[in-house]
Amino acid sequence: MEISVSDVDEDDLMSCADLYVTTFREQPWNEEWNIDDAFGRLNDFLATPKSICIKAISKNKIRGFLFGDVQQWNGSIYYYLKEACVGIKDQRKGIGRALIAELESVLIKRGVSKIYLITQRDSIPSLFYSGLGFSENKNMMVLSKDVDSNG
């Protein structure tokens, strides 16, 4: 599959949101996204200062994308990869690899020293990222807490 990789712009958001909803409703995620929520999420990411958002196109259709932003932290510059998506039918065709390779090229030019992301342990995405040289940070953990408005 021949693909081209370029920056996401506002005109791409609806196509990206549609791909996001379609992809994350499937296995292994089975999430309940709707188009408005997905559009809002991706629009927020694109509007974030220092965002770097990249799309992969083949046959005039967006096949995958990355959304994230550059952040300053403790004397270093990091990229936080907030969302990555490749359509179910287009996975395992090199699109994700092409997106990450383009991202790394852009980040090197901007002096970014590290990419970080959050994904599920022992999952298809974790295997994908491990295969690209990502490793678990043993010094960090992800914590969450439900906020109950009733008290």
N, C-alpha and C positions, 0 to 999 in steps of 0.2 A: 504494500500500500504506500503510495507516494503521499507524503504529508509536508505541509509547510507550517512553520511555527512563528507566531508573531504576538504582539501585545494585544490584550483584551481592551476594547473600548466600550463606551456606553451602549453603542448600537448592537453589541454582542450579548448584552446581559439577558435578554429574553431567551435567546437560543441556549445560552449557558444554563439558565434556570430550568428550561425544559429538559436538557440533558441530565441535570442534577436530579430532578424529580424522578425521571424515568430510571436512572441508574440506581439511586438509593432506595427505591421501592422494591428492588430485586434482592435475591440472596447475595451475599450473606447478611445484608443490613436490614432489609424488611422494614424500612422507616416510612412514616406516614406523611411525607412532605407534600405540600401543595405548591402550585406555581407562584402564588403571591409571597409566601414565606421564603421560598428559595430565591426569588428575585430580590426581595428585601435583604436577605443575608449577603448575597453576592454583591449587590449594590453598595452595601455598607463596607464590604472589604475593598471594593474598587475605589471608594471615596476616602479610604484611610490614607493619611499622609504617608509618604514613602512606600506606597503599595507597588508591588510588582506582580502583575497578573498576565499570564501567558496562555494562549490557545493553540491547539493543533487543528489544522484544517485539512481535509481531504475531500475532493470532489465537491468543493464549495459548501461543505458542511463542517461545523465544529464537532470534532470527534473526542476532544478532551481538553482539560484546562487545569491550571494551577492558580490559586489566589493566595496571596500573603503579603507581608510587609517587612521592611527593614527596621530594626530596632537597635538602639544603643544600649549597652549593658556592661557595666563594670570594666570600662576600657576597651571593649570589643564591640564589633558590629555583627549582629546576627540577622538572619532571615527566618521569620516564623511562617512556615507553610501551614496556612489555616485550612485550605480545602484543595483536594486533588480529585479529579474525576475523569475517568475514561469510560465511554459507553460500554455496556455489557458486551455487545457484539463486536466491539473494536478492541477489547482487551487481548493481551498476549500477541499484539502485532507491532510492538515497538513504539507505540504512541507515548506511553508513560515514560519510557527511557528517553525519547526525544525531548519531551517536555523538561525532564530533570536535567538533561545535558544542556539545553538552552538556558535554563535557569542558572545553572552553575556558571556558565559563560558570562551571563549578565552580572552575577554576583561578584565574580572575580574582578571584573572591570570596576565595580563599585567599592571594592575593598572589604567585602563581607567575608568573615572568617568561618562562619558555621551556619548550617541550616538546622532548625529543630522543628519537630512536628509531634502530634499526638495521634496514636492509632491503637487499635485493640491488639493485645498480646495474642500470639499464636493464631494469626489470621492471614488471609491471602494478602492484604496490604502489608502486614508486617514482614512477610516473606519477600514481597516485591522490594520493599525498602532495604531490607537486609542484603538482598542480592545486588543492590546499588552501592553498598558500602556504609549504609547507616547502621548505627549500633545503639543499644539501649544505654542511656545515661544512668549509671548506678548511683549518682549523687542526687538525683531528682526523682520526685514522684508526683503523680497527678492526684489531687484530692478534690472531692466534691461534697456538697452538702445541699440537701433539699431545703428550700426556704418555705416555711409554712406560714401563710398569712393569717392563720387562725390562732397563732399564739405560741 
